[in-house]
Amino acid sequence: MSQPAHIFQTQDRPDATPSSSWALRALPRAGKPPAPVPAKAFLPRGAKLYELDPHLHCSIIGTCLSTTALRKLVPKFCDLDRAKATDLDIHHMAVQLATEGGDGARALHKLLDTVYAPEIKRFRRYETEAEVEAAWAECLKHGDVPGAYWALMTHPAANPGLRQHAFGEVHMLSHLVGAANRADIRRLLALEEENATLRDKVDRQQQRLRELGTAQAAHALQERSKPVETCADERVEALESALKDSEIALRASEQASAHHAGRLEKAEARLKEAEDRASTLEAALIEAHRQINAQQQELEAVETHLADTFAPQAEAGTAPTPLKGKRIVYVGGRPQAANTIRALVEAAGGELLLHDGGIEDRRGLLTTTLAGADLVVFPVDCISHNSVTLLKRGCERFNIPYRPLRSSGVASFAALVAEIAGPENVRAQCEAASRICLHHG
């Protein structure tokens, strides 16, 4: 039994909400999104399901609609056999219908609007993108994901950037929940199988007792039907022997039943313990998500501090110069971080050349840019595979060391500068680096 890809589902609405929400039921329901200003007029119509970016359809259908509801609706618009189709087949066909548009997509949109009408009505009172984003963040904090997700995706004030942001949060939270609880699910399934086995064994024991009682009654009836001339003593002796055997068998069966009942109680206790453990893991997951957000804010603060610190030091001539006289070529990355990275290099006494890897700068200029460089740097999370291949060939051709960075953020580049500022020189450290791209292999 496997978890669905999107598990942010509730059972509040039996007709259309997804079937499993154990990852969110433990979230507190206290608190509501920021109170919006009273709506003066209803906003213009929002986006339809089939008007959204197709890459959002899988997330919306998997998060906001249950397999039961899809199994009732999807076969009406395609050739799938409702009884034989797997849950995955139903999901894939629902996504295809949403992408193709037509009657199937309109039926899916109508079902979503019907199920989440209260959430849609509440979100439509927010008029600006900032208000919609704040309401979404509050709903995500308290576990009200499916209805808020659909209301945000179709809100007139939601732009593609906000939809992509919500999509990313739902996608990553599904990964975290699935990874944290997969082991507990396996243990729960094993306990359920053991419980079913024990119950079957007890049922067989009870059936055996009934058969034994029936056989004893038949034996007694047979004894009573013997001819009168049969010796009474022999009949009594045979009956007593049969009764004794029955008593022995009954005691053995009672002992076996008691043993299995004890095992069943232990299995139920283990199941309860596993459920408690799952609840604990859910709470730990929520705390981990909160810490991730806090660490992201701290990282942004560090990058801002570096930008505000190194640039004035470079102008005053007081900063350390571990890169003095060195030319650094930075390929790929984000444009908004370029100025800060340039300030770091200049503050360390070096010269920085930038190339975006072929997005706006011509890829043919990359080899020319490498000539005369002392070190080539590129972030593995923000560069194309072809650019990495071309970059490696150029570095081997000119015998230039290169360093892959963990991310395109300023903090990763600052860590490299701090490493270069150590006791060893630039070339010695660069040659010790791995020559395998961490992102593309």
C-alpha angles and dihedrals in degrees: 000000000000132000118247118251092249113043101169093111137126136208096218090108112043093193102061115354118105122265105243130051104149088125092062106027090083092057114105116257094203116117132032135227116279111293107257125220113264110276113248094195137355112272121244117277116289129227121295121233093250091049093060124094106282092232088067095056096080092051094046096048095042093048103038106033129056124227089242092058092044092049089057095046109033100059089060089069103036144033097264118131106235093211099044102035116102123232088254091053090051092048094048092049092048090053090048091051091050091050095046095048118209129108094327093055092046091050091051091049092049091050092051092047091049096049096044099035094126092052092046091050091049094048093047088066088069110085105185134057091241092056092048091049092049091050091049092050091052093048091048090051092055097040098252091134112139100053095038091048093055093042091052095047092055099036114122092227095052113104126196091265093057092045091051090049092053090044091054093050093050092045096051094042089054090055093049094048093046093049094047097050105032094096093048091051091055091051092048091051091050091051091049091052091049090048091052091048092052092048091052091051093051090049090053091050091051090048089052091052091052091049090049091051091049091050091050092051091049090049091051091049090050091051092051091052095057119113117278092244091067109114111261092213092056091050092050091047092050092048092049091049092049091047091051091050090049092051091050092049091046093052091048090050092048091051091050091048091050090049093051091044089056091050089049091053090050091049091051090049090051090049091052090049091051091050090051089049090052090053090050091051091050090055090047090051091054090050091048091052090051091050091049090055091048092049090050090054090048091051091052089050090052091051091050090049092050091051092050094044109043099044094060090044091053091052092049093047094234100112121105113260109214089149097047111153092003126126114215122196114203114195123192122351132119123310092224091061096048097088093050092048090048089052090051093051094046091046088055090052098256138116122243127209117189129206122172094213096254104313096112101345113074112257090222089067091060095083091047090051091054093060110106094010121140096198136012119208130186134169112236093214097056110040134080124250092240092052091052091051092049090045094053092049091050092049092050090047094053094032092240120155117233135196127205113215124215094234143357092251123115091242093066092051091046089054089053091051090049090051092050089050088065125101096280124077125250099258095048091053094044094051089054091057122103114267091209119098107240091211105040103023 
